Amino acid sequence: MIKTALRTLAVCVLSMAVAVIAAAAPAGPTATIDALHHALLETMKQGGKLDARARYERLSPIVGATYDFERMVAIIAGPVWGRSDGAEQQAAVEAFRRYSVANYASRFKEYTGEQFEILGERPGVRDLIVVETKLVRSDGPPVSINYIFEQRDGDWQVIDVLAERAISELALRRSEFAQTLKDGGLGGLTAILNVKADEMLAK
């Protein structure tokens, strides 16, 4: 009887340990996007009750966990990133995070029957991973959205998004902010990103 009790206890302890390890393990790319999509849909369904700032607060944690904003800003800024000090880099990353979350809060503000579908996960170039998805709209054709993941320090995070398999979010932002970076450096980028975020949150 004592042996049976000890075996039962051992099984319970082992099960708890496995559960803790699983909870601590970083989410893979597909699970990360599934969580993002769930948060977006839930926020959209509450759209009538939430203003832009409330949607921002809801989406900020999940968007922050999904994207590697430091890597993205470094790519957008190009050589300017390496010429900037740590404080300037940190400020630019935070500004780009605010801008990105505000963009989500501005765009996904009401629910009209939209659905996200995850089509699959595949290897990309240079050890990247691509999660292929589509947004099924009620008022138009579906939109292809591919998330490009890069692993850093054991975690997989998004570093770019391709719309319709070709339109790179990073390429668009590099083009949009090229003159700002040329004229004002990383500080100029930080300033304009914060202005744009404030404008989106004020609507």
N, C-alpha and C positions, 0 to 999 in steps of 0.2 A: 504493500500500500504506500509506504514511504517512497519506494523507488518510482512508483507510478506518479506520485505527486511531484517528485523531483523532475521526472521527464516532462511532465506537463508544464512545470515552471520554466524549464529550459527552453521548451518550444515557444512559450510566450515571450521570453526574453529575446530569443532569436528573431521572432516575428517583429517585435518592437524595434530591434536594431536595424533590421532590413528596411522597415518603414522610415526610420530616421535617416538612413543613408539615402533612400530614394527621394525623400523630401529635400535633402541638402544638395542633391545632384543638380547641376545646372540643366535647364530645359534645353532640348534640342531645337533646331530651327523650325520644324513643322509645329511643334507644341507652342513655341513662342508666337508664331503667327496666328495660330488658333486662338490663343489668349488675347492677342491684340484685336482680332476680328470680333470676338465675343464682347470685349469692352466697348468697341465702337458701336456695335449694334445695340447694346444695352443703353448706351448714352444717347443714341439717336432716338430710341423708343421713349426716352424721358425728355426729348427735345422741347416739348411744349412747356415743361416745368422748369427748364434750366436755361439761364442766359449763358453768354459766351464764357464768362469767367467761371461759372459753375461747371460747365463742360470741361474747361481747361483743368480745373482741380481734379476732376474725375479721371481724366485721361493722362495727366502728367506722370503718375507712377508707371503705368504700363508702357507708355511711349518711351520714357526714360530707360526702362529695362530692355526694350526691344532694339534700340539704336545705339551704335557706337558713335556718339556725336563728336568725340575728340578726333577720331580717325576721319570722319567726314569733313570736319572743318579743316584739318590738315591737308586733305586732298583739294578742297575748294580753294584754299589760300595759296597752295603751291609753295614757291620759294619764300614767300612772305612769312609763312609759318615758322620756318627755321631761323629767320632773322628777328623774330619776336621773343620777348622774355616770357618766363613762366606765368607771370601775372596777366600779361596781355593774352596769352593763349587760354588761360582759364576763363577769363572774362568773355572771350569770343565763343568758347564752347558753351558756356551758360547762356549766352545770348542766342546762339543757334538752337539750343534746346528749347528755350522759351518760344522762339519763332516757329519751330517745328510743331510743338504742342498746340500753340495758338492756331496754326494752320489747320490741324486736325479739328480743333474745336470749332473753327469757322466753317469748315467744309461739311462736317458730319453733324448737322444740327437738327435734322428731323428724319423720321422714319416713314417711308412710303412703300414698304414691302421689299426693300433691298435684301439681298443675301450674298454672303461670301462663300465661295467654294474653293477648297484646297485641292489642286489637281495632282500634286506630287512633289517630290524632292529629288534633285539630281545634282551630281557633281558639276561644278563650274570650272573656269580656268584658274590657274594658280592656287589650287587647294581651296577655292571658294565653294560654297553650296548655294544652289538656287532653289527657292521654294516658289513653285508656280501656282498662282491663284487666279480667280476671276471674280469680279463684282457683278452680280446679276441685278440689273436695274428693272424697275417696273415701267419706266418711261423711255426705254431705249435699249440698244444692243448691249450685251455684256462687255465689260472692260477687262482686259488682261492686265494683271498686276503681278510682276515677278520681284521677289525680295532677294537681294544678294547678301549672303552672310559671309562673314570672315571670323575666324577664331582667334581670340587673343586672351592669353592667360587662362586658357581652359574654357572660356565662355564664347558662345556663338552669338553674334549680334549683327544687325543689318547695317551695311555701309552704303547701300544704294538701292534704289527702287526703279524698276523699268516698267513704264506704262506701254501697253500694246507691244511688248517685247523689244522695244527699240528706244523709247524716249527715257533717257537717263536723268534722274533727279539731280545727281551730282553735276552732270554736264550742264544742265539748265542753270543751276546755281552758280557754277563757275563763270558762265557767260554773263549772268545777271549782275554779279558782283565784281567782275573783273576791273572795271573802271574805279569802283570804290576802293578796292584793294590797292590799285596803282596810285591813287591820289592820297588815300588816308591810311594805308596799311591796315593792320589787324584792328587797330582802334577804330578806324572808320567803319570797318565791317561790323564791329560790335555795336556801334552807335546806330547804324541803319537797321540792323536786325531787331534791336530793341524798339525802335520807332515802329517798324512794321508789325511787331508782335502787339504793341500797345494799340495800334489802329485796329487790328483784327479783334482784339478783346473788347474794344469800345463799342462794337457794333451790336 
